[in-house]
Amino acid sequence: MSEDGRPILAVTMGDAAGIGPEVIVKALADSRVHRSSRPLVIGDAGTIEAAVELTGVDARVLAVHSPAEARFAPGTIEVLDLANIDLPHLTMGRVSTMAGQAAFEYIRKAVELSLAGEAAGIVTAPLNKEALNLAGHPYAGHTEVLADLCGVRGVVMMLVAGALRVSHVSTHVALRVACDRAQRERIVTVGKLTAEATQRLTGERPRLAVAGLNPHAGEGGLFGREEIEQIAPAVADLQAAGIDACGPLPPDTVFLRAARREFDAVVAMYHDQGHIAVKLLGFDEGVNVTLGLPIVRTSVDHGTAFDIAWTGVARPDSMVAALLLGAQMAGSARPSSASLARG
């Protein structure tokens, strides 16, 4: 936390060939961001300068080598400059090993700063999974990278769009694998982390809904027994732990009910079950939050958008929302889930 009460947020630049640099400089032009935090971009200063020129944002880019050098002056975008992008040799909107390696280095540096207490949390711009893997980092995405760098297991992806909060029992796996991962122990872990995070955000005891896996939540076993054998027992465990949880509820209606404020958060069983609902109901304002880390991490809820990269049309709404939510979470109590077993 800074001296004036605003947390320092390490903002990773993401894949330089995508829309990350553009949405960052646009988001940092929003006065709400600076009222709530002190953003420090972890990236390549030359690339951020090019994004400022592209967008016409009225800001000066200042390269620094540590958070202590940053002054966060009005009209200035301060970049902890890793100088790892050869911009003339980068093809915008294309998969690049160079950009994939650089994106990994931004994440690693941001995690180091957060773990050392030099930043109160990190906010990530999108990376490209193919580029990341081409660079020799075999991860499915940000969540897996962060868990590895922080040395934790059992992390959870939660999407936030306004008052709609959705966590996922599984994420980047094949659907056949996702069905097998809907296990009692994992559902309980996700439910507890979701309830804890939601209470920190709202200040109140949350109402938690747990979605079923099968149509109609299994219809009493007619369409599958996962609800009977795994999900319902997990809900009972959550209730026994003092969490206001209900379910399993039919997936085709639970998200609508949550959007109507009947619930404060929903536990989804797999990636698309939760993502489709959030992106339909709050595409532009969606934020990705990683629960179970010893640090605060929020992110845009979209990809690198190579099809529109460096054209100047990318919207910064999700990045603004990620920065505001990151500041809110960094200003609240740190997650007790930092005590999760080390990998």
N, C-alpha and C positions, 0 to 999 in steps of 0.2 A: 504494500500500500504506500502511496506517495505521501509526502508531508502534508499536502492539501486535501488528503482523503481520497483522491482519485487513484485507482489501481493502475499500475503499469501493465499493459497487455502486450505480449509478444505476438505480432501478427505475421504469420508465415506467408510468403509470396505465392506459394504453390508452383504449378507448372508455368514457366515463363512464356510458353507458346500458346497458353490458353487465356481465359478472361480474368484470371486472378489479379494481375497487376492493375488492370482497368477498374475492376470493381473495388479494389482497395483504395485507389486514389479518389474515386468518386465517393466512396463511403466516408473517407476521412475529411471530405468537404462538408459533411453534415455536422452542424454545431452540437447536436445532441451527443455525438460520440465524444467530443472533447469535454463536454460538461460532466460526463460520467467516467471518463478514463483518460489515461495517457498512453496512446498507442505507439508502439515502436515496431516498425516493419523489419522483419528478419528476411533479407533478400539480397537483391542485386541493385545497387543504386542507379546504375545506368539504365536498367530495364524500367525502374520506377520513373525515372526522368522521361523516358520515351512514352510511358503511359500518361504522364502529366501533359506532355505535348499533344498526344493523341486526343485526349479528352477536353483539353482547354481548361482544366481545373487551375484556379489561381493559387498556386502553392509553390514553394521553393523546396527542393530536395536537399537534405543535408546528410551526408554519410558520416556515421559514427562507428566506433569500434567496441563500445560497451554501453550498457544502459546508463552508467554514471556520466557519460559524456553528453547524453541527451538533455536538452533544455525544454523541449516541447513548447516552443514559442508559437504563437498564433501564425497561421499561414505557412507553417513549415511541416514537411513530412520527413521525419527522421528515420533513416534506414541503417540498421546494423549491417554494414555492407560486407557480404561474403565474397563479392567480386567473382562469382563463378559462372557467369553467363557471357559468352562471346556473342554479343547481339548481332553483329553483321553476318554471322554464320548460323543463326537460328532461323528456321523457317516457321513462321507463325501458323498456327492451326494444324501442325503436323506433329506426330509422335517423334520425340527426340531423346536419345540417350543422355545428352548433355543436360537437358531440362529435367529429366527424371532424376539424375544424380543430384542436381542442384536442389530440387524440391525436397529430397531426402535430407540433405544437409541443413536446410532451413528448419525442418522439424526437429532434427537432432539438437541443433543449437537452441531452439525455443524450449525444448524439454530441459536441457541443461540449465538454462536461465531460471526456469520455473522451480526446478528441484533445488536450486541454490538460493531461492528466495529473491532473486534479482528481478523477477517478473511475478505478478500475482496470478497469471493464467495465460493461456495461449488461445489465439483465434486463428483458424486455418483457412486459407484460400484453397481451391481445389487442386488436386494433383491428378495425373493421368496414370492409371494402374499399369497400362502396357509400358509406358515410358519408365516407370519405377522398376518394373521387372527387367526390362532391357538393361537398366543400369546396374543390375546385379543384386537387387533388393526384392526377394521373392515374397511379397506381402500382398494380401487381397485389397488393402486400402489403409487409410489413415488409422482406423481403430486398431488394427493389428500392429502397425508400426509403433503406435503410442504405448500399447500394452507391453511390447517387447522392450522398448527403451526405458520404460518405467519399472520393468521387472515384476509385473503383476499378472494374475490370471483372473478370469471371471468378469472381464469388463463388459459393459452393456451399452448399446446404442439407443439413445432416446432422441426422438424428433420432437421439436417444439414449434408450433405455429399458433401464436396468440395464446389462447387458453387451452388449446388442444396439445396434450403431451402423450406420446406413444413410445413405449420401450419395446425391445425385440428380444425374444428368446434366442433366435439365431438370425444371422444376417447373410454374409456372402458365402453361401453354400448352395449346392444343388437342392432342388425342392425335395427329392427323395431323402437326402441327408437331413434336411430341415425337419421332416416328419419324425425321424428317429431322435432328433435332439430335443423334442418336446418332452423332457423328462422332469419329474417332480422336483428334484434338487435344483436343477437349473431354473425352473420357473420360480421357485422360492427365492433364489438369489436375485433374479431380475425384479421380482416384486418388491423385495426389501429395499434394493437400491433405488427403485423408482419412487417408492413411498418416501424415502429419506430425502431425495432430491426435490420432489414436489413440495414437501413440507418446508424445505429451506426457501423455495421460491415464493410460496404463498403465505407462509407463516401460520398455516392452519393444518390440522390433521386431515390428510387427503382421503378422498373416496377413490378407491382403486378398482377398476374393472379388469377382469382377466378374460380374454377372448378364447373361444374354443378353436380347435384345429380343423375340425370337419364341418361340413354343411349342417346348419341347425344345431351346432355344438354336439354333433353325434346322434341326436334324436334318440337318446336313451340307449345307445349302443347299436342302433340299426345301421348307422353310417360310419362306424368305427368306435373303438373302445378307448382311445387315448384320453378322452374327457373323463371317463370313469376311472381308469387305472392310473393316470398321471396328473391331469390338470385339476380335477376336483380335490384330490388329496393335497395338492400344493396350495390350493386356496384355503383349505382347512388349516394347513400349517401357518399360512400368513395370518389368518384370523387368530390363531393361538398365540402368535407373536404380538398381538395387539394392533394389527393393521386392519383398517376398515376395507376389506376386500370382498368382492363377490364374483361369482362365475362358477364354471365356464359359461360365457354368454355367446349367443349366436354372432359370428363375425360380421354378418351382413347388416346388422343393426347397431352394434355396440359403438362404432365410431360416430354415427349420427347422434346417438344418445350422449356421447361425450361432448360433441360439438354443441349440444344443447345444454351443457353444464350439469348433466346428471352425475357425471364423474369428473374427477380432476386429472386422471391419467388412465391409460389403457395399456395392458401388457399384451402385445401381439405375439403370435407364435412363430412368425417367420417374416423375412424381409418385405416381400410385396404386400402381404396382408396389412402391415402397418404403413408402409411407404405410400401406397396408392391412396389411402385415406388422407394422409397428411398433405400430399401434393395436390390432391383434388380440392381440399378445403382451405389450403393456405400455401400455395406454390411459391409465391414471391417472398413470403415472410418466414419460410421455414428455416429452422436452425437445427443442426446436428450437435448433440451433447454426448460426450463420452463419460459414463458413470463408472465408478470403481477404480479410477486413477487417483494417485496421491496429489494430483494437480487439477486445476480447472481447465477444461478444454471445450470450446464451442467452435462451430464451423458453419460455413454456408451449406445449404442443403441442395447443392447442384454440382454438376461436373465442370470440366474445363471448357465445354461448349466450343470445340475447335471450329465448328461451322460459322461462328460469328466472331471468333477471336480477333482482336486488333482491328475491328471495324468501328469501334466507338459506340455500339448500340447496347452493350450488356448493361443490365439493370443492377444497381448495387443494393437493392432492398434486403436481400438475404444477408449480405455482409454487414449492413447497418444493424440488422436484428441480432446477428451473431455477436457483434461488438457490444451492443447494449446488454444482451443477456450475459455475456462474459463478464462485463463490469459488475452486474448485479450478483452473479455467483461468486466472483472474486471478493466482493464486499461482505459476503455472508460467511458463516462458519465453514471451515474446511470439512470435506467429507470424512466421516469416520471410516468409510470403506478403504481408506489408505492402509488399513491394517490387514487387507486381504493377503492371502498366502503369496509369497514371492515365488516367481518362476525360476 
